[in-house]
Amino acid sequence: MSAVYGVIRKLGATSKYKGYYYVVDAVEMAQKIYERPVKVTKDIYPVISKKNNKYNDRLIVEHNIRTLVTYVG
């Protein structure tokens, strides 16, 4: 299990939100892209949407991440 899962759990997030897994993927991707600034809407959302078979609908990914942040934060 990734260390990111543990940190997100400590913040109060649970896996009942779809955004939970998207946030984990986003954090892991951002950790790998360290040579340049990360553009979330252009670098992360499209990749996560393709990975989760959302067919380039990054708005769904963004909505689910924002939902998680809203209810946990």
Legacy VTK file of the C-alpha trace (Angstrom):
# vtk DataFile Version 3.0
C-alpha trace
ASCII
DATASET POLYDATA
POINTS 73 float
0.000 0.000 0.000
1.296 3.395 -0.961
2.308 5.893 1.701
-0.026 8.366 0.000
-3.036 6.255 1.025
-1.998 6.528 4.668
-1.589 10.288 4.542
-4.944 10.801 2.857
-6.617 8.528 5.420
-5.091 10.573 8.246
-6.685 13.657 6.712
-10.068 11.990 7.110
-10.741 10.808 3.569
-12.277 7.418 2.954
-12.429 5.245 -0.108
-16.195 5.711 -0.406
-15.471 8.769 -2.573
-14.317 8.213 -6.151
-12.068 11.205 -5.708
-10.064 9.287 -3.097
-8.356 7.146 -5.720
-7.994 10.071 -8.093
-6.201 12.097 -5.406
-3.834 9.213 -4.722
-3.027 8.955 -8.431
-2.597 12.731 -8.715
-0.202 12.941 -5.759
1.868 10.028 -7.034
2.035 11.595 -10.501
3.018 14.988 -9.094
5.814 13.335 -7.118
7.208 11.848 -10.323
7.059 15.118 -12.275
9.583 17.135 -10.345
11.713 18.669 -13.093
9.061 21.237 -14.032
5.955 22.850 -12.535
2.901 20.593 -12.644
-0.198 21.878 -14.406
-3.015 19.950 -12.806
-5.603 20.552 -15.523
-3.214 19.727 -18.365
-0.781 17.219 -16.854
-2.784 15.259 -14.308
-6.549 15.290 -14.995
-6.316 13.944 -18.570
-3.995 11.100 -17.548
-6.211 10.075 -14.633
-9.330 10.182 -16.812
-7.706 7.902 -19.405
-6.444 5.549 -16.705
-9.954 5.227 -15.273
-11.693 4.877 -18.660
-13.432 8.251 -18.509
-12.458 8.862 -22.150
-10.846 12.258 -21.805
-13.575 13.625 -19.573
-11.324 15.364 -17.096
-14.289 17.313 -15.711
-15.529 14.143 -13.997
-12.115 13.631 -12.436
-11.965 17.260 -11.314
-15.490 17.100 -9.860
-14.752 13.944 -7.877
-11.520 15.358 -6.477
-13.261 18.601 -5.498
-16.059 16.618 -3.833
-13.542 14.730 -1.723
-11.746 17.915 -0.725
-15.016 19.634 0.145
-16.283 16.876 2.438
-12.949 16.098 4.069
-11.610 19.630 4.346
LINES 1 74
73 0 1 2 3 4 5 6 7 8 9 10 11 12 13 14 15 16 17 18 19 20 21 22 23 24 25 26 27 28 29 30 31 32 33 34 35 36 37 38 39 40 41 42 43 44 45 46 47 48 49 50 51 52 53 54 55 56 57 58 59 60 61 62 63 64 65 66 67 68 69 70 71 72
